[in-house]
Amino acid sequence: MLIDAHCHLANLAETMPLPGLLEEASNKGIKRFLSSALRRSELDFYQNLNDPRILFSAGIHPNFPVCNLALDDLEALCASRQIWALGEIGLDRYNKDLDSQRRILEDQLHLAERYGLPVVLHIVGHQQLAWEVLRQYPLRYLVHGYAGSVEGFRLLARLDSWFTVSSRILRADKAALFNAMLEHGRYLFETDITQYYVHPGEKNPLLRLLEVFERSVKLSGRDGAELAETQLRSYRELTGELS
């Protein structure tokens, strides 16, 4: 059983027929999806989906201009227990308004703390600052798509944190980071798929998770059953599902 621990299914469904994609993915062993909403228009999709394979989070992204969610939207989702986590939220060096990013991040961390929810993190640069902010909030963190320095990883790993393995780190120049994540022992796998990342002629981008997993097995030299069991345990610890 494989789990796509970070994707954007509502976004993808705007351009591709999601039910068929999900069915094919399920038949090939991808049984669960942690999907992120970043726009108000995506909330109706998840609220009407009624698919037990999919849990969704929502958050104010630090560097996605069309993200139009507000704190009031998130508070309503938290209060009604519709989301499994807040996110993706965080800090991004490509957004130069760092003060605003930090304020919005802390506002959302307060919400997560109040409602006892995990947080899905987007951390691109600013690892030291992120650590200094996040350590004040004793929450469960899923650090998605991290591809920064090993030193930054080790800082974030001091939190109650899990990490996603993505194609971004399945490269020779990221081997040390990849191995550090596996040694940490709290990891899942992700595609981060959106409509914007679909290749021309690609029939089912959800199946990319199979490639991420297979490449991880090959590069690590570890048994595939070990990697699959670790990601399942991580999923259970984060979500409380499948326990």
C-alpha positions in Angstrom: 0.0 0.0 0.0 1.4 3.4 -1.0 0.2 6.9 0.1 0.7 10.1 -1.8 1.4 12.4 1.1 1.2 15.6 -0.7 -0.8 16.5 -3.8 -3.4 18.9 -5.1 -6.3 16.8 -6.4 -8.9 19.6 -6.6 -6.5 21.6 -8.7 -5.8 18.6 -10.9 -9.5 17.8 -11.3 -10.1 21.1 -13.1 -8.3 19.7 -16.2 -8.4 15.9 -15.8 -11.1 13.3 -15.0 -10.1 12.5 -11.4 -12.4 9.4 -10.7 -10.8 7.4 -13.4 -7.3 8.4 -12.3 -8.0 7.5 -8.7 -9.3 4.1 -9.7 -6.3 3.3 -11.8 -4.0 4.5 -9.0 -5.8 2.4 -6.4 -5.6 -0.7 -8.6 -1.8 -0.2 -8.8 -1.5 0.1 -5.0 -1.8 3.8 -4.3 -4.6 3.7 -1.7 -4.5 7.0 0.2 -3.9 10.7 -0.7 -3.2 13.7 1.5 -4.3 16.6 -0.7 -4.0 20.3 -0.1 -6.5 23.1 -0.8 -5.1 26.6 -1.5 -8.1 28.4 -3.1 -11.7 28.8 -1.9 -12.9 27.3 -5.2 -11.3 24.0 -4.2 -13.1 23.7 -0.9 -16.4 22.7 -2.4 -14.6 19.9 -4.3 -13.4 18.3 -1.1 -16.5 18.9 0.9 -18.6 17.1 -1.8 -16.1 14.4 -2.5 -17.0 11.8 0.1 -14.0 9.6 -0.8 -12.4 7.8 2.2 -9.1 7.5 0.3 -8.6 11.3 0.4 -7.9 13.5 3.4 -7.5 17.2 2.7 -5.7 20.1 4.4 -6.0 23.8 3.7 -3.8 26.8 4.3 -2.4 30.1 3.2 0.6 29.4 1.1 3.6 31.7 1.5 4.3 32.1 -2.2 1.3 31.2 -4.4 -0.3 34.4 -5.7 -3.7 32.8 -6.5 -4.1 31.4 -3.0 -7.1 33.3 -1.7 -7.9 31.5 1.5 -8.2 33.7 4.6 -8.0 32.9 8.3 -11.8 33.0 8.6 -12.0 30.2 6.0 -9.4 28.1 7.9 -11.1 28.7 11.3 -14.4 27.4 9.9 -12.7 24.3 8.5 -11.0 23.7 11.8 -14.1 24.1 13.8 -16.1 21.7 11.6 -13.2 19.2 11.6 -13.3 19.0 7.9 -9.5 19.1 7.5 -6.9 16.7 8.8 -4.2 19.4 9.0 -3.5 23.1 8.3 -1.3 23.6 5.2 0.6 23.9 3.3 2.0 26.9 5.1 5.4 28.2 5.9 8.2 30.5 4.6 9.6 30.9 1.1 12.7 32.9 0.1 11.2 33.8 -3.2 8.6 36.0 -1.5 10.5 39.0 -0.3 7.9 40.1 2.3 9.3 38.0 5.1 7.5 40.0 7.9 4.1 39.3 6.4 5.0 35.6 5.8 6.0 35.2 9.4 2.9 36.9 10.7 0.6 34.8 8.5 2.5 31.6 9.5 2.1 32.3 13.2 -1.6 33.1 12.8 -2.1 29.7 11.3 0.1 28.0 13.9 -2.1 29.5 16.6 -5.1 27.9 14.8 -3.5 24.5 14.6 -2.5 24.7 18.3 -6.1 25.7 19.3 -7.7 22.9 17.4 -5.0 20.2 17.9 -4.3 19.8 14.2 -1.0 18.8 12.5 0.6 21.2 10.1 1.8 20.7 6.5 4.9 22.8 6.0 6.4 24.5 2.9 9.9 25.6 3.8 12.0 27.0 1.0 15.0 28.8 2.5 14.8 30.5 5.9 15.3 27.2 7.8 16.8 28.8 10.8 13.9 31.3 11.1 11.4 28.6 10.5 12.9 26.5 13.3 12.9 29.5 15.7 9.2 30.0 15.0 8.0 26.4 14.9 9.7 25.2 18.0 7.4 27.5 20.0 4.4 25.4 18.8 4.5 21.7 20.0 2.6 20.4 17.0 3.0 17.5 14.6 4.6 18.7 11.3 4.7 17.2 7.9 7.5 18.9 6.0 6.6 18.5 2.4 9.0 18.5 -0.5 12.0 19.7 1.5 15.1 19.9 -0.7 17.3 22.3 1.2 20.5 21.7 3.1 21.2 18.7 5.4 21.8 21.2 8.2 18.4 22.7 7.7 16.8 19.3 7.6 18.5 18.4 10.9 17.0 21.6 12.5 13.5 20.8 11.3 13.9 17.1 12.4 14.2 18.3 16.0 10.5 19.1 15.8 7.9 16.4 16.1 8.2 16.1 12.3 7.9 13.8 9.3 9.2 14.5 5.8 8.1 13.6 2.3 10.5 12.1 -0.2 9.9 13.8 -3.6 11.6 13.6 -7.0 13.4 16.8 -6.0 15.9 14.9 -3.8 16.2 11.7 -5.9 19.4 13.2 -7.5 23.1 12.7 -7.0 23.6 16.2 -5.5 20.8 15.5 -2.9 22.0 12.0 -1.9 23.1 13.1 1.6 19.7 14.7 2.2 17.8 11.7 0.9 19.9 9.3 3.1 19.4 11.6 6.2 15.6 11.5 5.7 15.6 7.7 5.5 17.8 7.4 8.6 15.4 9.8 10.4 12.8 7.0 9.9 9.8 9.3 9.7 9.0 9.7 6.0 6.4 9.3 3.3 6.4 9.8 -0.5 4.8 12.5 -2.5 4.1 13.7 -6.1 3.0 17.3 -5.3 0.9 17.0 -8.5 -1.2 19.9 -9.8 -2.6 20.6 -13.2 0.5 22.8 -13.8 2.9 19.9 -13.5 1.2 17.5 -15.9 3.4 16.6 -18.9 2.0 16.8 -22.4 0.3 13.5 -23.2 0.6 12.2 -19.6 -2.5 10.0 -19.0 -2.3 9.6 -15.2 0.1 11.8 -13.3 -1.0 10.1 -10.0 1.1 7.1 -11.0 4.3 9.2 -10.6 4.2 8.1 -7.0 5.2 4.6 -8.2 8.3 6.0 -9.9 9.2 8.0 -6.7 8.9 4.9 -4.6 10.8 2.6 -7.0 13.6 5.1 -7.4 13.8 5.5 -3.7 14.2 1.7 -3.3 16.9 1.6 -6.0 18.9 4.6 -4.7 18.7 3.6 -1.0 19.5 -0.1 -1.5 16.8 -0.9 1.1 14.0 -3.4 0.8 10.8 -2.0 -0.6 8.8 -3.6 2.1 10.7 -1.6 4.7 10.1 1.7 2.9 6.4 0.9 2.5 6.0 -0.1 6.1 7.8 3.1 7.3 5.5 5.3 5.2 2.4 3.5 6.5 3.5 3.9 10.1 4.2 7.6 9.5 0.8 8.1 7.9 -0.9 6.5 10.9 1.1 8.6 13.4 0.3 11.8 11.6 -3.4 11.2 10.8 -4.6 8.6 13.3 -6.2 6.8 10.4 -5.6 3.1 9.6 -4.5 2.5 13.2 
